[in-house]
């Protein structure tokens, strides 16, 4: 089903530049005010390839300057294309929010692009037109996959793990620590028999997009443009730089994305009674400071994974844990339908239009609500891999910002050219 092949990566020559100086966070998590940090860190920093230095310049650029920059870096030998195709194994060692040290193993390959209707590549969220238009401009200009899409596959027995662990013992492996403290180790995997084993394994299953929906759909649009222009159906533009990880491996960490209600005033009086009337139970906790919020959630919310559950925080010093028995629907959908819609009066369009913000940690959410950037914080439990696979198998999508697969993939470990192999 999933057609993935090795490819010849374009990579930094680490005898010319230190990898730590040139990798950057994936472009869509870099705040506008932080762009200059990476631009100024090193003249060959990868962020220069995927974002303008000033966010205000983005709408006007056609990214022809990025194409020129890439050409110069290649001419100077800063970027060098590997001589032989390979899969590229990546190990990410990191500290989870609960203090555990984890590692996620996966690999980069060139994925055959498939329309969603084929049910081989399955999305879990909807996309917006603006980001896709911007990414299409840069793909047209550079003819290069500069950022990887992140896919999940199902391997409950972790059959590929021994292959990856063996590859990582190669002396050619490169290790770098990113700004978030994640240790990234990458190594080519070229042994023909092992490559064939990985390809055969992936061919037996479908994959789910964990991160990079906009990039994937942009690549589909570019593929279709190229085919309409007469390019062969098996041209390099029919494939995409993709990272694959086992959703069920111990290091595949799926974190919750919390909700910060921004637009309407806080519910008053008995506005929450609609939940009580619908069978929700509530428990009130005294929380004296924001630093104690994560521990309170770990103690009182995390055990409720078998229920519909969330915690409400209006910065008053009281944390309210709401729960009710779960049925067939996902908890995050029920929270959108019964809490955001009925308590706050926010429909899906209001949420998409900015009435709700989506901090990616409980600590940040607690800070935001106490500093007036929102009215009420809603803390959620994470979804499970089973939730994601079940929903996508049914051809459905999740509510906006339902999943956060940690850690993200940095930009700059490798690139994929759309030149012929």
For each residue, the residues with C-beta under 8 A, 3 or more apart:
1: 120 203 204 205 206
2: 111 112 120 121 153 202 203 205 206 207
3: 111 112 203
4: 109 110 111 112 198 199 202 203 242 244
5: 85 109 110 112 199 239
6: 85 86 87 109 110 189 190 195
7: 85 86 109 110 239 241 416 421
8: 81 82 83 84 85 86 417 421
9: 81 82 86 88 108 188 414 415 416
10: 74 79 80 81 82 144 414 415 416 417
11: 79 80 81 82 413 414 415
12: 16 17 19 22 44 78 79 80 412
13: 16 17 77 78 79 80
14: 17 18 19 174
15:
16: 12 13 77 78
17: 12 13 14 21 22 42 44 78
18: 14 21 22
19: 12 14 22 23 174 176 412 413
20: 23 176 177 178
21: 17 18 41 42 44 45
22: 12 17 18 19 42 44 45 46 412
23: 19 20 46 176 178 184 410 411 412 413
24: 27 30 38 45 46 47 50 410 411 412
25: 29 30 38 178 179 180 408 410 411
26: 29 30 147 211 408 409 410 411
27: 24 30 47 50 51 147 411
28: 131 214
29: 25 26 408
30: 24 25 26 27 34 35 38 47 51
31: 34 35
32: 35 55
33: 36
34: 30 31 37 38
35: 30 31 32 38 39 47 51 52 53 54 55
36: 33 39 40 53
37: 34 40 41
38: 24 25 30 34 35 41 45 46 47 48
39: 35 36 45 47 48 53
40: 36 37
41: 21 37 38 45
42: 17 21 22 45
43: 48
44: 12 17 21 22 48 73 78
45: 21 22 24 38 39 41 42 48 412
46: 22 23 24 38 49 50 146 410 411 412
47: 24 27 30 35 38 39 50 51 411
48: 38 39 43 44 45 51 53 66 69
49: 46 66 69 70 142 146 411 415
50: 24 27 46 47 66 138 146 147 411
51: 27 30 35 47 48 55 58
52: 35 55 57 58 61
53: 35 36 39 48 57
54: 35 57
55: 32 35 51 52 58
56: 59
57: 52 53 54 60 61
58: 51 52 55 61 134
59: 56
60: 57
61: 52 57 58 64 65 137
62: 137 141
63: 66 67 137 138 140 141 142
64: 61 67 68 141
65: 61 68 69
66: 48 49 50 63 69 70 138 141 142
67: 63 64 70 71 141 142 143
68: 64 65 71 72
69: 48 49 65 66 72 73
70: 49 66 67 73 74 79 142 144
71: 67 68 74 75
72: 68 69 75 76
73: 44 69 70 76 78 79
74: 10 70 71 77 78 79 80 81
75: 71 72
76: 72 73
77: 13 16 74 80
78: 12 13 16 17 44 73 74
79: 10 11 12 13 70 73 74 415
80: 10 11 12 13 74 77
81: 8 9 10 11 74 417
82: 8 9 10 11 85 86 188
83: 8
84: 8 190
85: 5 6 7 8 82 190 421
86: 6 7 8 9 82 188 189 190 195
87: 6 107 108 109 188 189 190 195 198
88: 9 107 108 109 186 187 188 189 413 414
89: 105 106 107 164 167 168 186 187 188 189
90: 105 106 107 108 184 185 186 243 409 413
91: 103 104 105 164 168 183 184 185 186
92: 103 104 182 183 184 185 251 407
93: 101 102 103 182 183 185
94: 101 102 103 104 180 181 182 183 406 407
95: 99 100 101 102 181
96: 99 100 101 102 253 406
97: 255 294 361
98: 298
99: 95 96
100: 95 96
101: 93 94 95 96
102: 93 94 95 96 250 251 253
103: 91 92 93 94 251
104: 91 92 94 245 249 251 252 253 407
105: 89 90 91 160 161 164 165 168 245 246 249 251
106: 89 90 164 243 244 245 246
107: 87 88 89 90 160 164 189 198 243 244
108: 9 87 88 90 148 241 242 243 244 414
109: 4 5 6 7 87 88 198 202 242 244
110: 4 5 6 7 236 239 240 241 242 416
111: 2 3 4 121 149 151 207 239 240 241 242
112: 2 3 4 5 238 239
113: 121 216 219 220 223 238 239 240
114: 118 120 121
115: 118 220
116: 119 121 122 123
117:
118: 114 115 121
119: 116 122 206 395
120: 1 2 114 206 207
121: 2 111 113 114 116 118 151 206 207 208 209 216
122: 116 119 206 207 208 209 392 393
123: 116 126 127 208 209 213 216 392 397
124: 208 209 210 213 388 391 392 397 398 402 403
125: 213 397 398 400 401 402 403
126: 123 213 397 400
127: 123 131 132 213 214 217
128: 131 132 214
129: 132 133
130: 133 134
131: 28 127 128 134 135 214
132: 127 128 129 135 136 214 217 218 221
133: 129 130 136 137
134: 58 130 131 137 138
135: 131 132 138 139 214 215 218
136: 132 133 139 140 218 221 222
137: 61 62 63 133 134 140 141
138: 50 63 66 134 135 141 142 146
139: 135 136 142 143 144 145 218 219 222
140: 63 136 137 143 222 225
141: 62 63 64 66 67 137 138
142: 49 63 66 67 70 138 139 146
143: 67 139 140 237 417 418 419
144: 10 70 139 415 416 417 418
145: 139 148 219 240 241 415 416 417 418
146: 46 49 50 138 142 411 415
147: 26 27 50 212 215 241 409 411
148: 108 145 212 241 242 243 409
149: 111 209 211 212 215 216 219 240 241 242 243
150: 209 210 211 212 242 243 245 405 409
151: 111 121 207 208 209 210 242 243 244 245
152: 207 208 209 210 244 245 246 247 252 385 388 389 405
153: 2 202 205 207 208 244 245 246 247
154: 205 246 247 248 385 389
155: 158 159 160 201 246 247 248 249
156: 248
157:
158: 155 161 246 248 249
159: 155 162 201
160: 105 107 155 163 164 198 201 246
161: 105 158 164 165 246 249
162: 159 165 166
163: 160 166 167 189 194 197 198
164: 89 91 105 106 107 160 161 167 168
165: 105 161 162 168 169
166: 162 163 169
167: 89 163 164 170 173 187 189 194
168: 89 91 105 164 165 173 185 187
169: 165 166 173
170: 167 173 187 188
171:
172: 187 188
173: 167 168 169 170 185 186 187
174: 14 19 185 186 187
175: 183 184 185
176: 19 20 23 183 184
177: 20 181 182 183 184
178: 20 23 25 181 182 184 410
179: 25
180: 25 94 407
181: 94 95 177 178
182: 92 93 94 177 178 407 410
183: 91 92 93 94 175 176 177
184: 23 90 91 92 175 176 177 178 410 413
185: 90 91 92 93 168 173 174 175
186: 88 89 90 91 173 174 413 414
187: 88 89 167 168 170 172 173 174
188: 9 82 86 87 88 89 170 172
189: 6 86 87 88 89 107 163 167 194 195 198
190: 6 84 85 86 87 195
191: 194 195
192: 195 196
193: 196 197
194: 163 167 189 191 197 198
195: 6 86 87 189 190 191 192 198 199
196: 192 193 199 200
197: 163 193 194 200 201
198: 4 87 107 109 160 163 189 194 195 201 202
199: 4 5 195 196 202 203
200: 196 197 203 204
201: 155 159 160 197 198 204 205
202: 2 4 109 153 198 199 205 207 244
203: 1 2 3 4 199 200
204: 1 200 201
205: 1 2 153 154 201 202
206: 1 2 119 120 121 122
207: 2 111 120 121 122 151 152 153 202 244
208: 121 122 123 124 151 152 153 247 388 389 392
209: 121 122 123 124 149 150 151 152 212 213 216
210: 124 150 151 152 245 247 403 405
211: 26 149 150 405 408 409
212: 147 148 149 150 209 215 216
213: 123 124 125 126 127 209 216 217
214: 28 127 128 131 132 135 217 218
215: 135 147 149 212 218 219 240
216: 113 121 123 149 209 212 213 219 220 240
217: 127 132 213 214 220 221
218: 132 135 136 139 214 215 221 222
219: 113 139 145 149 215 216 222 223 237 240
220: 113 115 216 217 223 224
221: 132 136 217 218 224 225
222: 136 139 140 218 219 225 226 237
223: 113 219 220 226 227 237 238
224: 220 221 227 228
225: 140 221 222 228 229
226: 222 223 229 231 235 237 238
227: 223 224 230 231 233
228: 224 225
229: 225 226
230: 227
231: 226 227 235 237
232: 235
233: 227 238
234: 238
235: 226 231 232 238 418
236: 110 239 417 418 419 420 421
237: 143 219 222 223 226 231 418
238: 112 113 223 226 233 234 235
239: 5 7 110 111 112 113 236
240: 110 111 113 145 149 215 216 219 416
241: 7 108 110 111 145 147 148 149 414 415 416
242: 4 108 109 110 111 148 149 150 151
243: 90 106 107 108 148 149 150 151 409
244: 4 106 107 108 109 151 152 153 202 207
245: 104 105 106 150 151 152 153 210 249 252
246: 105 106 152 153 154 155 158 160 161 249 252
247: 152 153 154 155 208 210 252 385 388 389
248: 154 155 156 158 252 385
249: 104 105 155 158 161 245 246 252
250: 102
251: 92 102 103 104 105
252: 104 152 245 246 247 248 249 385 405
253: 96 102 104 405 406 407
254: 382 383 384 385 388 403 404 405 406
255: 97 360 361 382 404 405 406
256: 379 380 381 382 383 404
257: 358 359 360 380 401 402 403 404
258: 358 359 360 361 362 365 377 378 379 380
259: 335 340 356 357 358 377 378 380
260: 356 357 358 359 365 368 369 373 374 376 377 378
261: 264 340 344 346 355 356 374 375 376 377 378
262: 354 355 356 357 373 374 375
263: 346 350 354 355 356
264: 261 344 345 346 355 375
265: 268 375
266: 314 375 376
267: 271 272 343 344 376
268: 265 271
269:
270: 273
271: 267 268 274 343
272: 267 275 276 282 312 343
273: 270 276 277
274: 271 277 278 338 342 343
275: 272 278 280 282 322 338 339 342 343
276: 272 273 279 280 282
277: 273 274
278: 274 275 324 338
279: 276 324 325
280: 275 276 308 322 323 324 338
281: 322 323 324
282: 272 275 276 320 321 322
283: 300 320 321
284: 318 319 320 321
285: 296 300 318 319 320 321
286: 317 318 319
287: 292 293 296 313 317 318 319
288: 292 317
289: 292
290: 293 363 366 367 370
291: 294 363
292: 287 288 289 295 296
293: 287 290 296 297 313 319 362 363 365 366 379
294: 97 291 297 298 362 363 366
295: 292 298 299
296: 285 287 292 293 299 300 301 311 319
297: 293 294 300 301 302 311 362 379
298: 98 294 295 301 302
299: 295 296 302 303
300: 283 285 296 297 303 304 311 319 321
301: 296 297 298 304 309 310 311 321 379 381
302: 297 298 299 305 381
303: 299 300
304: 300 301 307 309 321 323 381
305: 302 309 381 384
306: 326
307: 304 323 324 325 326 331
308: 280 323 324 325 326 331 334 335
309: 301 304 305 321 322 323 324 331 381
310: 301 321 322 331 335 339 378 379 380 381
311: 296 297 300 301 319 320 321 322 378 379
312: 272 319 320 322 376 377 378 379
313: 287 293 319 320 365 366 369 376 377 378 379
314: 266 318 369 375 376 377
315: 369 370 377
316:
317: 286 287 288
318: 284 285 286 287 314
319: 284 285 286 287 293 296 300 311 312 313
320: 282 283 284 285 311 312 313
321: 282 283 284 285 300 301 304 309 310 311
322: 275 280 281 282 309 310 311 312 339
323: 280 281 304 307 308 309
324: 278 279 280 281 307 308 309
325: 279 307 308
326: 306 307 308 329 331
327:
328:
329: 326 333 334
330: 333 334 383 387 391 398 402
331: 307 308 309 310 326 334 335 380 381 383
332: 335 336 380 383 398 399 402
333: 329 330 336 337 398 399
334: 308 329 330 331 337 338 339
335: 259 308 310 331 332 338 339 340 378 380
336: 332 333 339 340 341 348 351 399
337: 333 334 340 341 342
338: 274 275 278 280 334 335 341 342 343
339: 275 310 322 334 335 336 342 343 344 378
340: 259 261 335 336 337 343 344 346 351 356 378
341: 336 337 338 344 345 346 347
342: 274 275 337 338 339 345
343: 267 271 272 274 275 338 339 340
344: 261 264 267 339 340 341 376
345: 264 341 342 350
346: 261 263 264 340 341 350 351 355 356
347: 341 350 351
348: 336 351 352 399
349: 352 353
350: 263 345 346 347 353 355 356
351: 336 340 346 347 348 355 356 399 400
352: 348 349 400
353: 349 350
354: 262 263 357
355: 261 262 263 264 346 350 351
356: 259 260 261 262 263 340 346 350 351
357: 259 260 262 354 368 373 374
358: 257 258 259 260 400 401
359: 257 258 260 364 365 368
360: 255 257 258 364 404
361: 97 255 258 364 365
362: 258 293 294 297 365 366 379
363: 290 291 293 294 366 367
364: 359 360 361 367 368
365: 258 260 293 313 359 361 362 368 369 377 379
366: 290 293 294 313 362 363 369 370 377
367: 290 363 364 370 371
368: 260 357 359 364 365 371 373 374 377
369: 260 313 314 315 365 366 373 374 375 376 377
370: 290 315 366 367
371: 367 368
372:
373: 260 262 357 368 369
374: 260 261 262 357 368 369 377
375: 261 262 264 265 266 314 369
376: 260 261 266 267 312 313 314 344 369
377: 258 259 260 261 312 313 314 315 365 366 368 369 374
378: 258 259 260 261 310 311 312 313 335 339 340
379: 256 258 293 297 301 310 311 312 313 362 365
380: 256 257 258 259 310 331 332 335
381: 256 301 302 304 305 309 310 331
382: 254 255 256 403 404
383: 254 256 330 331 332 387 388 398 402 403
384: 254 305 387 388
385: 152 154 247 248 252 254 388 389
386: 389 390
387: 330 383 384 390 391
388: 124 152 208 247 254 383 384 385 391 392 398 403
389: 152 154 208 247 385 386 392 393
390: 386 387 393 394
391: 124 330 387 388 394 396 397 398
392: 122 123 124 208 388 389 395 396 397
393: 122 389 390
394: 390 391
395: 119 392
396: 391 392
397: 123 124 125 126 391 392
398: 124 125 330 332 333 383 388 391 402 403
399: 332 333 336 348 351 402
400: 125 126 351 352 358
401: 125 257 358 404
402: 124 125 257 330 332 383 398 399
403: 124 125 210 254 257 382 383 388 398
404: 254 255 256 257 360 382 401
405: 150 152 210 211 252 253 254 255 408
406: 94 96 253 254 255
407: 92 94 104 180 182 253
408: 25 26 29 211 405
409: 26 90 147 148 150 211 243 413
410: 23 24 25 26 46 178 182 184 413
411: 23 24 25 26 27 46 47 49 50 146 147
412: 12 19 22 23 24 45 46
413: 11 19 23 88 90 184 186 409 410
414: 9 10 11 88 108 186 241
415: 9 10 11 49 79 144 145 146 241
416: 7 9 10 110 144 145 240 241
417: 8 10 81 143 144 145 236
418: 143 144 145 235 236 237
419: 143 236
420: 236
421: 7 8 85 236
